Amino acid sequence: MDIRVRGHRCVYDLVGHGPNITLLHSVGLSTRQGWRYQVPILAKRFKVLTFDFRGLGESERGSEPLSVATFVKDLSALLPMLGISQTVLMGISLGGFVAQAFAVAYPEVVSALILVSTASKIFSGASARRAERNEHIRRYGMRAVAGRQLESHFLPSFAAEKPTIMEWYKAHYLANDPANYIEIMNDLGEFDSTDLLAEISCPTLVVAGNSDVTSVAGNRPLDSAVALHQLIKQSELAVIEGAHHYPQIDQVDAFNTRVLGFLSRTKANPHQSGS
């Protein structure tokens, strides 16, 4: 389905019945389809909203800057258009940055928060690596860095066992518009919510793979996740053993169990209308 949101065509899906949960995707896996293993399970208990951020997946770019601030504004416009007054937010990587910023800006809308493989800020040592990667993309396109992306985001053993999933991921990564990708990555390099996270008071689950070695994870795996857990008062930390940057893909059962358990314990979003 699609809908006009703040000057761009936004492509979305809304399935299931019950209180609402909104899933926010990453930039590397630039589509709502990154939640392919969660939507069928969640839809048994929730009305599940997934959509593509502007400039990613199937959604139009529009004329706004591609930034966390823009994505927050888009989400704040989209939810009431779909009759959603309150929602659980689950975001991974880029989606986690957006979820944090949205929860700070609109606390009355967010009943619970799930932050996956994300950070309050990307450590400063990643800036040179990001600049080099962006320059390669600018000159040669997404294919120039695709191999490195797959190596850094999935364990070799998983890649060897699941070649079909790897091809699916690679196809979505290559489908990124290079200019859009670079713009978003540069914005993420400037993001810093550290001084704002104490304002988040809703129940929060921080999820991270213990094998995530991407720049988002920190200088070492779990650095960013531990920092988020310490900064957000009502939070708990879930470490997914054997998971890399995408625990919702490489450790599906463990990830789904932790998320569903959290949602059951918090009784998240009990008053959602429009279910």
N, C-alpha and C positions, 0 to 999 in steps of 0.2 A: 504494500500500500504506500501511497505517498501523500504528502500534505505540504502546503506552502508555509514556511516558518521564517519570518524575518528576512524575506527577500530571496530565499532559496527553496528548491524542491527537496524535501527531506523524505527519505525512504525508510519505512518502519514496518514492524510486525507487532501485533498485539494478540496474544493467544492465552487461553486458560480462563479460569474463574477463581474469584477470591480477592483478597487484598492485593494491592499492586506491588510489583518489584520491577525496577528499571535496571537494565544491564548496559554498561558502557564499555566499549571495546578499546583495543590498543591502536597504536598507529601502524606498527609492523603488520599485524593481522587486522587490516584496515576495514573491517566489516563486522556487522552484527553476527555474522555466521561463526565468529570465534567462540560463541556460546552454544554451539551445536549439541554439546553433550550435557548441557544444563537445562536448556529450555524445556524439553519434554518432561523432565523430572519436576521442575519447578511449576510447570503449568498444571500439574495435578492439584496444587495447593494455592497457586497464585495466578493473578492476571499478569502476564509477563510482557513487558515492553522492551523491545530491542530496536535500535535505529542506527543509521550510519551518520557519523558526524559530517558536517559540511566539508566538502573537498576530499572525502574518503568514501570508499565503498561505492554505492550507487547514488549517494546524495550529491546534489550540485554544490559547487564551490560558493556561488554568490559573490558579493563584493566586499564582505567584511574580512578583516584580518583573520587568519587561521591561528587561533590562540585558545588557551584555556579560558580566558575571559569571554571570548566569543561563544565558545561551546556552552559555558554556563548560562549565558543569556539565551541561547537557543533552547536549552533544556527548560529554562524557566518559562518560555513562551509555549513550548510544545506540550508540556504536561496539562495545563488548563484547557488547551485546545482539544485534548483527548479525554477531558472530564476527570482528570486525576488531580486530587487535591493533596494527597499524601502518598508517599512511596518509600519502600526500601530502595537504597541505591547500592548497586554492586559494580565497581569499576576496576579494570585491570590496566596497569601501566598508565598510558595516557588517560584512560577512563578513570583510573584512581585519582589522578591529579584533578580531573574535572569533578569527581565525586566529593573530594575534600573541599574544594572551593565552593561548590554548590551548597554543601552542608553548612558551611560558615555563613554564606550569604542568605540562605533560606532555611533556617533551622526548623521552622514550623512545618515544612513540607517533608522533611526526611525523618522517618520513624526509626530507621536503623541503617547502619552503614557497613559495607563490606569492602575493604581495600585490599586488592590483590596485586602483588608484585609491583609496588609503587613506592613513592618516597615523598617526604615533605620538601625535599630539594635533591637535585642530582649533584653528587660531590664534585668539587671544583676540578679535580684531576681529570675528569672526563671531557673537558672542553676541547683539548687538542685533538683527541680521538674523534670527537663529534665533527670538528671542523674539517679534518682530513676526510672522513667518510662523506660529508656533505659535498666536498669538492669533487670527489670521485663520482658521486651521483650527478652533480651538475655537469660534469664533462662527458660522462659515459652512460648515464641512465641507471636505473635500479639494478640491472643485471650485474653491474660492476661490483656490487657489494652483497649480492644475494647469498653467495656461498658463505661468506663470513657471518652473515645474519643467521643462517641456519645453524652454523657451528656454535654460535654464542647463545642461541635460544633453546637448543635441545641437546640432551645428552647423546653421545655417539651410539650408545646401546639402543636408545629409543629410536633414533633415526634408522638404524639397521633393521629393527624389528617392524617398523611402521612406515614403509616407503610410500604407501598411498597417502597417508596423512602428511608426510613431508612434501610430496608433490602438490597437494592441496594448499598447504601453507605457502609454498614457494610461488604458486600461481597468484595468490592474493597479494603477496609481497611485491611481485613484479608488476602488478596492476596499479600500484601507487603512481600518481602523477609526481614526477621528481620534484618540481617546484613546490607543490603542496607539502610533500614530505619534509623537505628541507625547512620550509617555513615553520612547520609544527615542531620539528626537532629543535630548532633555534629557540622557539618560545619556551619549550620545556627546560632548556638550559638556563633560562632566566627565572623559572618558577621557584618560589620559596614561600611555603605556608607555615614555616616553623613557629612563628610568633602568633599565629592565629588558631592553631589546633586546640588550644586549651578552651576555646569557645564551644567546641563540639561536645554536646552533652547526651546525645542519643547513644544507645548501645552500638558498639563498634567491634567488628571482627577484622583483625589484620592478618592476612594470609600471605605466606611466602614459602617458596621452595628452598630447601637447604642446599641446593646445588646451583642456585641462580648466581651467575657470575657477570651479569650485565651491569652496565653503569648505573642503572636504576637501583640495583640491590645495594650499592655502596662500595666502599673499598674492599669489603669482604662480604660473602653471602650473609644475609640476615641483618646487616648493619642498618639499612633503611627501615626494615620491618620493626626492629627493636626500638629504633628512635620514634617511629610512629606510635608504637604501643606505649612508650613512656610519655609522649606528649598528649595523647588523647585519654582523658580521665576514665571514661566508661568503656575501655577497650579490653579485649583479650587477644592473645597472639596464638595463631595456629601455624605451626611449622609442618610443611608437607614433606616427608622424607622421600628422597629420590626425585623430587620435582625440580625443574629448572624454571625458566621465566614464565612458562604457561602451565601451571599446575592443573588448570581446568581441562587440559588436553593430555598431558603426559602422566598424570596420576588422577584419572577421572573419579574413580570410586572413593579414594581418600578425600579428594577435594569436595565432592558432593556430600559426603557424610559429614564433614566438618561444617559446611555451609548450612545444610538442613538442620543439623543439631543446634547451631546458633540461632537460626530462625525460630525453631520450636521453643527454645529456652526463653528467648526474648518476647515471644508472642508478638513478633514484629507486625506493625501496621494493622491493628485490630479494628480500626474504625473507618477503613477505606470505604467510601461510597462508590457507586458505579460498578460494583463487582457483580 
